Amino acid sequence: MSHSVTAQIRNIPVSAKQCIEIAKYLNKMNTVKAKKVLEETMKLKHAIPFKTFNCDMGHRPGIASGRYPQKAAGFFLNLIKSAESNAEDNGLNVEQLQITSILANRAPRRPSGGRVRGMAKRAHIQIELTERAGDKQ
């Protein structure tokens, strides 16, 4: 029996740069903590640190440069919940899940609107959750 599950979402209309920064921050994190961080980000309480794409970006309390990518955080939150439901269907313990692999890529850009006035932002996100061994307490 496999102890890992995957979920993916494709062609979401958010910035790929924001998705990459969120993915770097959430990698190797427990799903309970990751969901809490994303919910706080959507309420503008917890900033996501931007380490690569941080040109002309302001500093946030407790970290260097960062932002509150609310729209992208909502997609990540839905994806984690979907992966947790996949794990529950496979008989895994939802409380013991950890993000082992999270990948954010650019998607093909499509023209937006009737006349082509710009290209719409698109991204793909893929996540893999693995059940941790029982904690020794």
DSSP file (Angstrom, degrees, kcal/mol; ACC not computed):
  #  RESIDUE AA STRUCTURE BP1 BP2  ACC     N-H-->O    O-->H-N    N-H-->O    O-->H-N    TCO  KAPPA ALPHA  PHI   PSI    X-CA   Y-CA   Z-CA
    1    1 A M              0   0    0      0, 0.0     2,-0.2     0, 0.0    89,-0.0   0.000 360.0 360.0 360.0 130.6    0.0    0.0    0.0
    2    2 A S        -     0   0    0      1,-0.1   128,-0.0     2,-0.1     0, 0.0  -0.528 360.0-156.2 -77.6 141.1    1.4    3.4   -1.0
    3    3 A H        +     0   0    0     -2,-0.2   128,-2.5   128,-0.1     2,-0.3   0.033  68.7  72.4-105.5  24.8    1.7    6.0    1.7
    4    4 A S  E     -A  130   0A   0    126,-0.2     2,-0.3    93,-0.1   126,-0.2  -0.981  55.2-168.0-139.4 152.7    1.6    9.0   -0.6
    5    5 A V  E     -A  129   0A   0    124,-2.5   124,-2.8    -2,-0.3     2,-0.3  -0.938   7.7-152.0-135.0 156.9   -1.1   10.8   -2.6
    6    6 A T  E     +A  128   0A   0     -2,-0.3     2,-0.3   122,-0.2   122,-0.2  -0.905  11.2 178.7-128.6 158.1   -0.9   13.5   -5.3
    7    7 A A  E     -A  127   0A   0    120,-2.0   120,-2.9    -2,-0.3     2,-0.3  -0.975   7.2-172.4-151.3 150.9   -3.2   16.2   -6.5
    8    8 A Q  E     -A  126   0A   0     -2,-0.3     2,-0.4   118,-0.2   118,-0.2  -0.988  13.2-160.0-146.1 155.9   -2.8   18.8   -9.3
    9    9 A I  E     -A  125   0A   0    116,-2.8   116,-2.8    -2,-0.3     2,-0.3  -0.999  18.0-159.4-136.0 135.6   -4.5   21.8  -10.6
   10   10 A R  E     +     0   0A   0     -2,-0.4   114,-0.2   114,-0.2    -2,-0.0  -0.869  59.4   9.1-122.9 150.0   -3.9   23.1  -14.1
   11   11 A N  E    S+     0   0A   0     -2,-0.3   113,-0.2     1,-0.2    -1,-0.2   0.874  71.7 171.1  55.9  46.9   -4.3   26.4  -15.9
   12   12 A I  E     -A  123   0A   0    111,-2.5     2,-1.9    -3,-0.2   111,-1.3  -0.673  40.4-119.1 -85.5 144.0   -5.2   28.5  -12.9
   13   13 A P  S    S+     0   0    0      0, 0.0     2,-0.3     0, 0.0   109,-0.2  -0.395  74.9 103.1 -86.1  64.7   -5.4   32.3  -13.6
   14   14 A V  S    S-     0   0    0     -2,-1.9     2,-0.2   106,-0.1    -2,-0.1  -0.892  80.9 -79.4-134.9 167.8   -2.7   33.5  -11.1
   15   15 A S     >  -     0   0    0     -2,-0.3     4,-1.8     1,-0.2     5,-0.1  -0.484  28.4-147.4 -69.7 130.9    0.8   34.6  -11.4
   16   16 A A  H  > S+     0   0    0    106,-0.3     4,-2.3    -2,-0.2     5,-0.2   0.831  98.1  58.9 -67.3 -32.1    3.3   31.8  -11.8
   17   17 A K  H  > S+     0   0    0      2,-0.2     4,-1.9     1,-0.2    -1,-0.2   0.908 106.4  46.6 -65.1 -41.5    5.9   33.8   -9.8
   18   18 A Q  H  > S+     0   0    0      1,-0.2     4,-2.3     2,-0.2    -1,-0.2   0.901 111.8  51.8 -66.3 -39.4    3.7   34.0   -6.8
   19   19 A C  H  X S+     0   0    0     -4,-1.8     4,-2.4     1,-0.2    -2,-0.2   0.883 108.0  51.8 -64.1 -38.3    2.9   30.3   -7.0
   20   20 A I  H  X S+     0   0    0     -4,-2.3     4,-2.1     2,-0.2    -1,-0.2   0.912 110.6  47.9 -65.0 -42.4    6.6   29.4   -7.1
   21   21 A E  H  X S+     0   0    0     -4,-1.9     4,-1.7     2,-0.2    -2,-0.2   0.895 112.7  48.0 -67.4 -39.9    7.3   31.5   -4.0
   22   22 A I  H  X S+     0   0    0     -4,-2.3     4,-2.3     2,-0.2    -1,-0.2   0.908 110.6  52.5 -65.2 -40.5    4.4   29.9   -2.1
   23   23 A A  H  X S+     0   0    0     -4,-2.4     4,-1.2     1,-0.2    -2,-0.2   0.896 108.2  50.4 -63.4 -40.8    5.5   26.5   -3.2
   24   24 A K  H  < S+     0   0    0     -4,-2.1    -1,-0.2     1,-0.2    -2,-0.2   0.891 112.7  47.3 -62.4 -39.0    9.1   27.1   -1.9
   25   25 A Y  H  < S+     0   0    0     -4,-1.7    -2,-0.2     1,-0.2    -1,-0.2   0.868 114.5  44.6 -72.3 -36.9    7.7   28.2    1.4
   26   26 A L  H >< S+     0   0    0     -4,-2.3     3,-1.7    -5,-0.1    73,-0.2   0.601  83.1 119.0 -85.5 -12.0    5.2   25.3    1.9
   27   27 A N  T 3< S+     0   0    0     -4,-1.2    73,-0.1     1,-0.3     3,-0.1  -0.299  84.1   8.3 -61.6 137.2    7.6   22.5    0.9
   28   28 A K  T 3  S+     0   0    0     71,-1.2     2,-0.3     1,-0.2    -1,-0.3   0.640 100.4 133.4  67.5  18.9    8.3   20.0    3.7
   29   29 A M    <   -     0   0    0     -3,-1.7    70,-2.7    70,-0.1    -1,-0.2  -0.707  64.3-105.5 -99.1 150.3    5.6   21.5    5.9
   30   30 A N  B  >  -B   98   0A   0     -2,-0.3     4,-2.5    68,-0.2    68,-0.2  -0.455  28.8-125.7 -66.6 144.2    2.9   19.7    7.7
   31   31 A T  H  > S+     0   0    0     66,-1.8     4,-2.4     1,-0.2     5,-0.2   0.838 108.5  55.4 -67.4 -31.7   -0.5   20.0    6.0
   32   32 A V  H  > S+     0   0    0     65,-0.4     4,-1.7     2,-0.2    -1,-0.2   0.935 113.0  41.8 -64.7 -44.8   -2.2   21.3    9.2
   33   33 A K  H  > S+     0   0    0      2,-0.2     4,-2.5     1,-0.2    -2,-0.2   0.885 113.0  54.2 -68.3 -39.1    0.4   24.1    9.5
   34   34 A A  H  X S+     0   0    0     -4,-2.5     4,-2.3     1,-0.2    -2,-0.2   0.907 108.4  48.5 -63.5 -41.9    0.3   24.8    5.8
   35   35 A K  H  X S+     0   0    0     -4,-2.4     4,-2.3     1,-0.2    -1,-0.2   0.895 111.3  50.6 -64.5 -39.0   -3.5   25.3    5.8
   36   36 A K  H  X S+     0   0    0     -4,-1.7     4,-2.1     2,-0.2    -2,-0.2   0.911 110.6  49.0 -64.5 -42.3   -3.2   27.6    8.8
   37   37 A V  H  X S+     0   0    0     -4,-2.5     4,-2.0     1,-0.2    -2,-0.2   0.913 112.3  48.2 -63.1 -43.6   -0.5   29.7    7.0
   38   38 A L  H  X S+     0   0    0     -4,-2.3     4,-1.9     2,-0.2    -2,-0.2   0.886 110.6  50.3 -67.3 -38.9   -2.6   30.0    3.8
   39   39 A E  H  X S+     0   0    0     -4,-2.3     4,-1.0     1,-0.2    -1,-0.2   0.901 112.1  48.0 -65.4 -39.3   -5.7   31.0    5.7
   40   40 A E  H  <>S+     0   0    0     -4,-2.1     5,-3.2     1,-0.2     6,-0.9   0.843 108.7  54.9 -68.9 -32.8   -3.8   33.7    7.6
   41   41 A T  H ><5S+     0   0    0     -4,-2.0     3,-1.3     4,-0.2    -2,-0.2   0.890 105.5  52.0 -65.6 -38.7   -2.3   34.9    4.3
   42   42 A M  H 3<5S+     0   0    0     -4,-1.9    -1,-0.2     1,-0.3    -2,-0.2   0.774 110.4  48.7 -69.0 -24.8   -5.8   35.3    2.8
   43   43 A K  T 3<5S-     0   0    0     -4,-1.0    -1,-0.3    -5,-0.1    -2,-0.2   0.318 117.1-115.2 -93.0   7.2   -6.7   37.4    5.9
   44   44 A L  T < 5S+     0   0    0     -3,-1.3    -3,-0.2     2,-0.2     3,-0.1   0.819  87.5 112.3  62.5  35.1   -3.5   39.5    5.5
   45   45 A K  S   <S+     0   0    0     -5,-3.2     2,-0.5     1,-0.3    -4,-0.2   0.703  72.2  40.2-103.5 -28.5   -2.1   38.3    8.8
   46   46 A H  S    S-     0   0    0     -6,-0.9    -1,-0.3    -9,-0.2     2,-0.2  -0.980  74.5-147.6-130.0 119.7    0.9   36.2    7.6
   47   47 A A        -     0   0    0     -2,-0.5    21,-0.2    14,-0.2    -6,-0.1  -0.605  13.8-129.7 -87.1 145.9    3.2   37.3    4.7
   48   48 A I  E     -D   67   0B   0     19,-2.9    19,-1.9    -2,-0.2     2,-0.3  -0.835  28.5-121.9 -90.6 124.4    4.8   34.8    2.4
   49   49 A P  E     -D   66   0B   0      0, 0.0     2,-0.6     0, 0.0    17,-0.3  -0.517  19.5-152.1 -71.1 130.4    8.6   35.5    2.1
   50   50 A F        +     0   0    0     15,-2.0    15,-0.3    -2,-0.3     7,-0.1  -0.911  25.4 163.4-102.6 115.2    9.6   36.2   -1.5
   51   51 A K  S    S+     0   0    0     -2,-0.6     3,-0.2    13,-0.1    -1,-0.1   0.707  73.7  26.4-105.3 -25.9   13.3   35.2   -2.0
   52   52 A T  S    S+     0   0    0      1,-0.2     2,-1.3   -35,-0.1     3,-0.1   0.858 122.2  42.4-102.9 -54.6   13.6   35.1   -5.8
   53   53 A F  S    S+     0   0    0    -36,-0.2    -1,-0.2     1,-0.2    -2,-0.1  -0.572  78.0 120.4 -96.6  71.1   11.1   37.4   -7.3
   54   54 A N    >   +     0   0    0     -2,-1.3     3,-1.1    -3,-0.2     2,-0.3   0.003  24.2 148.2-127.3  29.2   11.5   40.3   -4.9
   55   55 A C  T 3  S-     0   0    0      1,-0.3    -3,-0.0    -3,-0.1    -2,-0.0  -0.511  81.1  -4.5 -70.2 128.9   12.6   43.3   -7.0
   56   56 A D  T 3  S+     0   0    0     -2,-0.3     2,-0.4     1,-0.2    -1,-0.3   0.868  98.7 147.1  56.8  42.5   11.3   46.6   -5.5
   57   57 A M    <   -     0   0    0     -3,-1.1    -1,-0.2    -7,-0.1    10,-0.1  -0.881  45.2-121.6-112.0 140.1    9.3   44.8   -2.8
   58   58 A G        -     0   0    0     -2,-0.4     8,-1.5     8,-0.2     2,-0.2  -0.317  27.3-106.6 -76.7 160.2    8.7   46.1    0.7
   59   59 A H  B     -E   65   0C   0      6,-0.2     6,-0.2    -2,-0.1     5,-0.2  -0.526  28.6-150.6 -84.3 154.1    9.7   44.4    3.9
   60   60 A R    >   -     0   0    0      4,-2.4     3,-1.4     3,-0.5     2,-0.1  -0.867  33.9 -82.1-121.7 156.5    7.2   42.7    6.2
   61   61 A P  T 3  S+     0   0    0      0, 0.0   -14,-0.2     0, 0.0     3,-0.1  -0.369 113.3   7.0 -62.0 129.4    7.3   42.2    9.9
   62   62 A G  T 3  S+     0   0    0      1,-0.2     2,-0.3    -2,-0.1    -3,-0.0   0.188 126.2  57.3  87.4 -16.6    9.5   39.2   10.9
   63   63 A I  S <  S-     0   0    0     -3,-1.4    -3,-0.5     1,-0.3    -1,-0.2  -0.819  81.8-114.9-133.8 175.0   10.8   38.5    7.4
   64   64 A A  S    S-     0   0    0      1,-0.3    -4,-2.4    -2,-0.3     2,-0.3   0.713  85.5  -6.6 -78.6-111.8   12.7   40.4    4.8
   65   65 A S  B    S+E   59   0C   0    -15,-0.3   -15,-2.0    -6,-0.2    -1,-0.3  -0.660  82.2 139.5 -88.7 142.0   10.7   41.0    1.6
   66   66 A G  E     -D   49   0B   0     -8,-1.5     2,-0.3    -2,-0.3    -8,-0.2  -0.985  29.5-151.1-168.2 172.0    7.3   39.4    1.2
   67   67 A R  E     -D   48   0B   0    -19,-1.9   -19,-2.9    -2,-0.3    -7,-0.0  -0.870  26.5-115.6-144.8 175.7    3.7   39.8    0.1
   68   68 A Y        -     0   0    0     -2,-0.3     2,-1.7   -21,-0.2   -21,-0.1  -0.739  28.1-172.2-117.2  78.7    0.2   38.5    0.7
   69   69 A P     >  +     0   0    0      0, 0.0     4,-2.0     0, 0.0     5,-0.1  -0.526  11.8 171.8 -75.8  87.4   -0.8   36.6   -2.5
   70   70 A Q  H  > S+     0   0    0     -2,-1.7     4,-1.9     2,-0.2     5,-0.1   0.907  70.4  47.8 -67.0 -45.6   -4.4   36.1   -1.5
   71   71 A K  H  > S+     0   0    0      1,-0.2     4,-1.4     2,-0.2    -1,-0.2   0.929 115.5  44.4 -65.1 -45.4   -5.7   34.6   -4.8
   72   72 A A  H  > S+     0   0    0      1,-0.2     4,-2.2     2,-0.2    -1,-0.2   0.873 110.0  56.6 -67.0 -36.1   -2.9   32.2   -5.2
   73   73 A A  H  X S+     0   0    0     -4,-2.0     4,-2.4     1,-0.2    -1,-0.2   0.866 103.4  55.1 -63.2 -35.8   -3.1   31.2   -1.5
   74   74 A G  H  X S+     0   0    0     -4,-1.9     4,-2.1     2,-0.2    -1,-0.2   0.900 108.1  47.7 -63.6 -40.4   -6.8   30.3   -2.1
   75   75 A F  H  X S+     0   0    0     -4,-1.4     4,-2.0     2,-0.2    -2,-0.2   0.901 112.1  49.6 -67.3 -40.0   -5.9   27.9   -4.9
   76   76 A F  H  X S+     0   0    0     -4,-2.2     4,-2.4     2,-0.2    -2,-0.2   0.895 109.8  51.8 -64.1 -39.7   -3.1   26.3   -2.8
   77   77 A L  H  X S+     0   0    0     -4,-2.4     4,-2.1     1,-0.2    -2,-0.2   0.917 110.4  47.5 -63.5 -43.9   -5.6   25.8    0.1
   78   78 A N  H  X S+     0   0    0     -4,-2.1     4,-2.1     1,-0.2    -1,-0.2   0.877 111.5  51.7 -63.8 -37.2   -8.1   24.1   -2.2
   79   79 A L  H  X S+     0   0    0     -4,-2.0     4,-2.4     2,-0.2    -2,-0.2   0.901 109.3  48.7 -68.1 -40.8   -5.4   21.9   -3.6
   80   80 A I  H  X S+     0   0    0     -4,-2.4     4,-2.3     2,-0.2    -2,-0.2   0.910 111.5  50.1 -65.5 -41.0   -4.2   20.8   -0.2
   81   81 A K  H  X S+     0   0    0     -4,-2.1     4,-1.9     2,-0.2    -1,-0.2   0.886 110.7  50.3 -63.7 -37.8   -7.8   20.0    0.9
   82   82 A S  H  X S+     0   0    0     -4,-2.1     4,-1.9     2,-0.2    -2,-0.2   0.908 110.6  48.6 -65.8 -42.4   -8.2   18.0   -2.3
   83   83 A A  H  X S+     0   0    0     -4,-2.4     4,-2.0     1,-0.2    -2,-0.2   0.871 109.6  53.4 -66.2 -35.9   -5.0   16.0   -1.7
   84   84 A E  H  X S+     0   0    0     -4,-2.3     4,-2.3     2,-0.2    -1,-0.2   0.884 107.7  50.1 -65.9 -37.7   -6.2   15.4    1.9
   85   85 A S  H  X S+     0   0    0     -4,-1.9     4,-2.0     2,-0.2    -1,-0.2   0.865 108.8  52.7 -68.8 -33.6   -9.5   14.0    0.7
   86   86 A N  H  X S+     0   0    0     -4,-1.9     4,-1.4     2,-0.2    -2,-0.2   0.902 109.9  49.1 -63.4 -40.1   -7.6   11.7   -1.7
   87   87 A A  H  <>S+     0   0    0     -4,-2.0     5,-2.8     1,-0.2     4,-0.4   0.888 109.0  52.0 -66.6 -38.7   -5.5   10.5    1.3
   88   88 A E  H ><5S+     0   0    0     -4,-2.3     3,-1.0     1,-0.2    -1,-0.2   0.886 107.8  51.9 -65.0 -38.2   -8.6    9.9    3.3
   89   89 A D  H 3<5S+     0   0    0     -4,-2.0    -1,-0.2     1,-0.2    -2,-0.2   0.820 109.1  51.3 -66.0 -30.0  -10.1    7.8    0.5
   90   90 A N  T 3<5S-     0   0    0     -4,-1.4    -1,-0.2    -5,-0.1    -2,-0.2   0.460 121.6-107.7 -86.6  -1.1   -6.8    5.8    0.4
   91   91 A G  T < 5 +     0   0    0     -3,-1.0    -3,-0.2    -4,-0.4     2,-0.2   0.707  68.7 145.0  86.8  20.1   -7.0    5.1    4.2
   92   92 A L      < -     0   0    0     -5,-2.8     2,-0.6    -6,-0.1    -1,-0.3  -0.569  58.7-103.4 -89.8 156.6   -4.2    7.4    5.3
   93   93 A N    >   -     0   0    0     -2,-0.2     3,-0.9     1,-0.2    -5,-0.1  -0.704  26.8-157.0 -79.4 117.2   -4.2    9.4    8.5
   94   94 A V  G >  S+     0   0    0     -2,-0.6     3,-1.0     1,-0.2    -1,-0.2   0.804  89.0  58.6 -68.4 -30.2   -5.0   13.0    7.6
   95   95 A E  G 3  S+     0   0    0      1,-0.2    -1,-0.2   -64,-0.1   -63,-0.2   0.712 104.5  51.7 -72.6 -19.8   -3.3   14.4   10.7
   96   96 A Q  G <  S+     0   0    0     -3,-0.9    36,-3.1    36,-0.1    -1,-0.2   0.210  81.3 123.8-102.4  14.2    0.0   12.8    9.9
   97   97 A L  E <   - C   0 131A   0     -3,-1.0   -66,-1.8    34,-0.2   -65,-0.4  -0.540  36.4-173.6 -83.1 142.8    0.4   14.1    6.3
   98   98 A Q  E     -BC  30 130A   0     32,-2.2    32,-2.6   -68,-0.2     2,-0.7  -0.981  30.7-113.5-132.6 144.3    3.4   16.2    5.2
   99   99 A I  E     + C   0 129A   0    -70,-2.7   -71,-1.2    -2,-0.3    30,-0.2  -0.683  38.7 168.1 -77.6 114.2    4.1   17.9    1.9
  100  100 A T  E     +     0   0A   0     28,-2.2     2,-0.4    -2,-0.7    -1,-0.2   0.752  66.8  17.5 -98.4 -29.5    7.0   16.1    0.3
  101  101 A S  E     + C   0 128A   0     27,-1.5    27,-2.9   -74,-0.0     2,-0.4  -0.976  59.8 171.8-146.6 129.8    6.9   17.6   -3.1
  102  102 A I  E     - C   0 127A   0     -2,-0.4     2,-0.4    25,-0.2    25,-0.2  -0.991  10.0-174.4-139.4 130.6    5.2   20.7   -4.4
  103  103 A L  E     - C   0 126A   0     23,-3.1    23,-2.7    -2,-0.4     2,-0.4  -0.986   8.2-173.9-133.6 129.2    5.8   22.0   -7.9
  104  104 A A  E     + C   0 125A   0     -2,-0.4     2,-0.3    21,-0.2    21,-0.2  -0.991  14.9 170.8-124.4 129.4    4.6   25.2   -9.5
  105  105 A N  E     - C   0 124A   0     19,-2.4    19,-2.4    -2,-0.4     2,-0.3  -0.866  37.1 -97.9-130.7 162.3    5.1   25.9  -13.2
  106  106 A R  E     - C   0 123A   0     -2,-0.3    17,-0.3    17,-0.2   -91,-0.1  -0.597  36.8-148.2 -75.3 144.3    4.1   28.4  -15.9
  107  107 A A        -     0   0    0     15,-1.3    15,-0.3    -2,-0.3   -91,-0.1  -0.668  36.9 -75.1-104.0 165.9    1.2   27.3  -18.1
  108  108 A P        -     0   0    0      0, 0.0     2,-0.4     0, 0.0    -1,-0.1  -0.385  53.5-121.8 -60.2 138.3    0.7   28.3  -21.7
  109  109 A R        -     0   0    0     -2,-0.1    12,-0.1    13,-0.1    -3,-0.0  -0.676  26.4-161.7 -89.5 135.2   -0.5   31.9  -21.9
  110  110 A R        -     0   0    0     10,-0.5    10,-2.9    -2,-0.4     2,-0.1  -0.827  28.0 -99.4-111.9 151.4   -3.7   32.5  -23.7
  111  111 A P  B     -F  119   0D   0      0, 0.0     2,-0.4     0, 0.0     8,-0.2  -0.437  38.5-138.4 -65.1 143.4   -5.0   35.8  -25.1
  112  112 A S      > +     0   0    0      6,-2.2     5,-0.9    -2,-0.1     6,-0.4  -0.853  58.4   5.5-107.1 142.6   -7.5   37.6  -22.8
  113  113 A G  T   5S-     0   0    0     -2,-0.4     7,-0.1     3,-0.1     5,-0.1  -0.125  97.6 -66.2  82.3 178.2  -10.6   39.3  -23.9
  114  114 A G  T   5S+     0   0    0      2,-0.1     2,-0.3     1,-0.0    -1,-0.1   0.972 124.3  40.0 -70.7 -57.1  -12.2   39.4  -27.4
  115  115 A R  T   5S-     0   0    0      1,-0.0     2,-1.0     2,-0.0     3,-0.2  -0.717 103.6-104.1 -89.8 148.0   -9.4   41.4  -29.0
  116  116 A V  T   5 +     0   0    0     -2,-0.3    -3,-0.1     1,-0.2     3,-0.1  -0.594  60.4 146.1 -77.8 104.2   -5.9   40.5  -28.0
  117  117 A R  S   <S-     0   0    0     -2,-1.0     2,-0.3    -5,-0.9    -1,-0.2   0.435  70.3 -17.2-112.9  -6.4   -4.9   43.3  -25.6
  118  118 A G  S    S-     0   0    0     -6,-0.4    -6,-2.2    -3,-0.2     2,-0.5  -0.964  70.2 -93.4 178.1 171.4   -2.7   41.1  -23.3
  119  119 A M  B     -F  111   0D   0     -2,-0.3     2,-0.2    -8,-0.2   -10,-0.0  -0.896  37.7-123.2-108.5 133.6   -1.9   37.7  -22.3
  120  120 A A        -     0   0    0    -10,-2.9   -10,-0.5    -2,-0.5     2,-0.2  -0.474  27.2-114.9 -74.4 142.8   -3.7   36.1  -19.3
  121  121 A K        +     0   0    0     -2,-0.2     2,-0.3  -108,-0.1  -106,-0.1  -0.573  40.6 177.1 -76.5 140.0   -1.5   34.8  -16.5
  122  122 A R        +     0   0    0    -15,-0.3   -15,-1.3    -2,-0.2     2,-0.3  -0.987   8.4 178.7-143.9 151.2   -1.6   31.0  -16.0
  123  123 A A  E     -AC  12 106A   0   -111,-1.3  -111,-2.5    -2,-0.3     2,-0.4  -0.986  19.0-141.9-149.7 157.1    0.1   28.4  -13.7
  124  124 A H  E     - C   0 105A   0    -19,-2.4   -19,-2.4    -2,-0.3     2,-0.4  -0.946  17.5-167.9-115.6 142.0    0.1   24.7  -13.0
  125  125 A I  E     -AC   9 104A   0   -116,-2.8  -116,-2.8    -2,-0.4     2,-0.4  -0.999   5.9-178.6-131.8 135.5    0.5   23.4   -9.4
  126  126 A Q  E     -AC   8 103A   0    -23,-2.7   -23,-3.1    -2,-0.4     2,-0.3  -0.997   5.9-173.0-131.8 138.0    1.2   19.8   -8.4
  127  127 A I  E     -AC   7 102A   0   -120,-2.9  -120,-2.0    -2,-0.4     2,-0.4  -0.972  10.5-162.6-133.6 145.1    1.5   18.5   -4.8
  128  128 A E  E     -AC   6 101A   0    -27,-2.9   -28,-2.2    -2,-0.3   -27,-1.5  -0.996   8.7-164.5-128.1 127.4    2.4   15.2   -3.2
  129  129 A L  E     -AC   5  99A   0   -124,-2.8  -124,-2.5    -2,-0.4     2,-0.4  -0.898   3.2-166.9-111.6 140.0    1.6   14.3    0.4
  130  130 A T  E     -AC   4  98A   0    -32,-2.6   -32,-2.2    -2,-0.4     2,-0.5  -0.974  25.2-116.9-127.1 141.6    3.2   11.5    2.4
  131  131 A E  E     - C   0  97A   0   -128,-2.5   -34,-0.2    -2,-0.4     2,-0.1  -0.637  32.5-136.8 -78.1 126.0    2.1   10.0    5.7
  132  132 A R        -     0   0    0    -36,-3.1     3,-0.1    -2,-0.5     2,-0.1  -0.380  24.7 -98.4 -76.4 158.2    4.7   10.6    8.4
  133  133 A A        -     0   0    0      1,-0.1    -1,-0.1    -2,-0.1     0, 0.0  -0.419  59.3 -75.6 -70.4 156.6    5.7    7.9   10.8
  134  134 A G        -     0   0    0      1,-0.1     2,-0.2    -2,-0.1    -1,-0.1  -0.256  51.7-115.2 -57.1 134.8    4.1    8.1   14.2
  135  135 A D        -     0   0    0     -3,-0.1     2,-0.8     1,-0.1    -1,-0.1  -0.477  20.7-127.7 -71.7 140.7    5.5   10.8   16.5
  136  136 A K              0   0    0     -2,-0.2    -1,-0.1     1,-0.2    -2,-0.0  -0.815 360.0 360.0 -90.6 109.6    7.2    9.6   19.6
  137  137 A Q              0   0    0     -2,-0.8    -1,-0.2     0, 0.0    -2,-0.0   0.373 360.0 360.0-123.2 360.0    5.6   11.5   22.5
